[in-house]
Amino acid sequence: ESGRHRNRGKEGDRVSRHRKYENVDGGYGVRDSYNDNRHRRHDETDHRDKVRKNDLEKVHSSKNDNPEGNKEKRKREEDEPEDYQERIALQLEDKEEEDLNRIQEEGRRRRQAILEKYETQQIQKQYELHSVDVDKEQVEQPSHQSGAVNIVPEVLFGQSEGADICVADPLFSLGKSPPQNGISAFERISGAGGLGEGTPKSERSDDMFYDDIFGVSPAGVRKPGKGDGLAVETSGLHDNWDDAEGYYSYRFGEILDGRYEITAAHGKGVFSTVVRTKDLKAGAGDAEEVAIKIIRNNETMYKVGLEELVILKKLVNADPENRRHCVRFLSSFKYRNHLCLVFESLHMNLREVLKKFGRNIGLKLTAVRAYAKQLFISLKHLRNCGVLHCDIKPDNMLVNEAKNVLKLCDFGNAMFAGKNEITPYLVSRFYRAPEIILGLPYDHPMDIWSVGCCLFELYTGKVLFPGPTNNDMLRLHMELKGPFPKKMLRKGAFTDQHFDQDLNLLATEEDPVTKKTIKRLILNIKPKDIGTIVMSSPGEDPKMLANFKDILEKIFVLDPDKRLTVSQALSHPFITGK
């Protein structure tokens, strides 16, 4: 009988301990509380064993003293230790559960406090940026005077003669007020997601034609890192200038073409390496700092570089006054079998601007409008020169130090308009127009579509079409705009890869169990109003926001022939402010 009680006591301890481990939350202070409970439980078990021993001795002596004792009394005495044991076990379980609940609740409260502190810091940071901009405006603007009397210290585009000219605003503000609902960057979705919920991280260089003038690295100066600026001439041999892939192995302090001293790394793209240099022969009025794009030593890359050179010369010759918002091409030379292209050096690209001033919440609408106008001016210049950029995205837009002047850069994928090769991988995927994916002839409207994607991203801080594949991209296009025109689909060279015979979209998905690719028929896709995904921010002008939504609505037209043209964009109320 004593053995059975002891076993049951051990079993109770085991169950209680097992439950304790099951309920432990990862909260702070749980381990110390658990040790306290364990010591307390050990003391209670000793006390329980002593009581049980005394009870059993009483029972034994009772048996000896009263051999004629009735059965009922013996049964009651047998039951008493069992009842006592069960009561103690239940009390212990309740106490442990209460302790664990208290510990879990405390841990949860602490984690919540940490999260709230983090969110407050993020929102405060954004708010401070905004406040600094506002304070700067208030300090620099004379009171009770119109903005027209402000002296513009640097007008890079001549006088404001019309829609094609843009005067730089010296009081330029980027930071947006934090959202009213308090959703911080910490809580936002990251990676590829639904319509209007993507981040740039979810796009990588899986596609062809992925090359930035400043590569994957930010446009800002990078500090020399391991593997950068390798020693070139080590043993007097001249065959170790390039790495295995044909990139030039430069070193800091090296002088290119007897003129340009390498001071920093800018980045690396598919076609080239870009370095920041000091022009040792800069004349009066010339910029001392220039960026040099060193094309890879490879027959294909060299040929691509020569094609880019032709386009750059055409663009610069058609813009002698440097007013058309394309990065300024200065000269070219050949160095150690590498074609080198020299450009003006600008401060950072718009991807970096978004990270610094509008991470996950975007920029002020006034800043987006200023950038949009400059972008459309550059697109009009390209159209006048018969050039398609073919890779417009925030990475390929550079700004000056004041952040008020934008220029389109990286013409490595650019081509002259006309009958070009049909390829489904032209333009970086998130900014790729539907006509490219479907295999239709493409022209200037493809660049307009890319600009629309960029404007949405600049204002919201999110990628509009974060599709991991071309098929996903088409699905997202249809989620925003509804079904494609049948006429458009019938002409597409790649339509049958994505649509069935009845021209219904076949969405390609991965089976979660078998991991095999399956195709699911998508029917009756209803278009969304762009206004449902472009939300208002505190302090924004409602009229300007309505005009912004309207210009996006006109840009995101599936049929390229019906899409907004660059001339229409420049006269749109969002750009003119009328």
C-alpha positions, 0 to 999 in steps of 0.5 A: 500500500505504501509503495503504491502511494509513493509511486502515485506521488512520483507520477504526480510529480512527473505530470506536474513537471511535464506540464510545467515544461509544456507551459514555459514561455520564452519570457524574461525571468522564466528560468529563475522563477522555475528554479524557485518553484522547483525548490519550493516543490522539493520542500513540499514533497519532503513534508508530504513524505513525512506526513505519509510516514506518520499516517502509516505508522498510526495505521500499523499501531492501530492494527496491533492494538485493535485486531477486532477493528471494523472494516469501515475504519480501515477503509477510511484510513486507507482512503485518507492518504489517497485523498490527501495526496490528490489534494496536495497534487491538485494544489501544487498543480494550481499553484504552478499554473498560477506561477507560470501564467504570471511569468508568461504574462510578465514576459509577454508584457516585457516583450510588448514594451520592447516592441512598443519602444522600438515602434516609437523610436522608428516613428519618432525618427521619421517625425524628426526628419520631417520636423528638421525639414519643416524647421529648415523651411521656416528658418530659410523662408522670409516671413510674410513673403511669397516663395517667389522672392526666394533667391535660387542659388543654383538653377541648373535648368535655365529659366522656367520657360514651360513644362520641359524645364524644371527649376531646382527648389532650394528648399526641398523637403523629403521626409513624410509624417509618420502614418496616422494609424501608427503602423511602423516599418517593424510591422510591415510585410517584407519580401515579395507580397501582394499588390502594392506590398513588395520590397526591393529585396525580393527582386534579384538578378535572376533576369537578364539585362540586370545592370545598374550604373552603380550596381547592387551597391548604393551610389554613395561612396563605399569604403574600401573593402576586402577584395577592392582595389587589389594590387595590380602589378605585382611581378612585372607581368601585365596579364593580371589586371582582370579577375576571372570574369573580366572585371578590372582589378583596380587599386585605390590611388591608381591613375586611369588614362594619366588623368583620373585618380581612383578614390572610391568604389561605386559598385558593380553591375553585370556589364561593368565596375564603377569607380569614383575618381578625381580628375587631375586635369579638371579645368576651371568650372569643370567638376573635379570628381567624376564617375567612371564605368569600366566595362568588362574585358569581354567581347560581348560586353565591349560590344554592348559598351560601344552601343551604349556609347553611341546612345550617350553621345546622341543624348548629350549632343541633343542637350548641350545646355544640360537641361534634360535630366539625363546623367551627363556623359563627359568622355570615353577612353580605352585602358588596359583593354577596357572601354571606360565611360566618364560621367558626372558624379552624383550623390546617391540614387533614389533607392538610397533616398527611399531607404534614408528618408522614406523607408516603408512609408515613402516620401512627401508628395511634393517631393514625388511630384518634383521627381516625377516632373524631372523624370518625364522631362528626361523621357521626353528627351529620350523620345525626341532622340528615338531612345528607349531606356529599358531599365527605369527603376529607382536604382537608375535615378541619381540625385544631387547632394541637395536631393532637389535635382534628379537625373536618369542614368545607366543606359547599358540596356538602352536601344533605339526605338524600332523593330527590336528583338522580342524578349520576356526579360527586358527591364527589371522584373518589378518595373516590366510592362505587360507587353514585354511579358506577353511578347508584343512589340514594345516602344516608349510606353514601356518606359512610361509604365516603369516610371508609374511603378517608380512613382508609386514606390516613391510615395508609398515606400512599397513595390507595386508589382512584387511578382517573383515570376513573369506569370505572377507579374501578369496576375498582379497586373490583372488584379489592378486593372482587370482582364487583358484585352483579347486583341492584345493577348492574341498578338502576344508571342508568349501568351500561350505560356500564361493563358489557356485557349479561352485566354483565361490566365493559368497561374503557375503555383507550387504545390505545398505538399509535393512541391511540384508546379501546378497551374490554376485557372484564374477567372473573373478578376475584378479590377481595383481602384488605385485609390484603395492602395494609395493612402493619404498621409498627414499633411498632404494636399487632397487635390494633389493626392487626387491628381496623383491617383489620376495620373497613375490610373492613366499610366497603368493602362494594359494596352500600351497604345492607350497608355498616357504619353510623355507629353500628356504626362507633362501637361497633367494637373499633378505635374503642372499643379493647376 
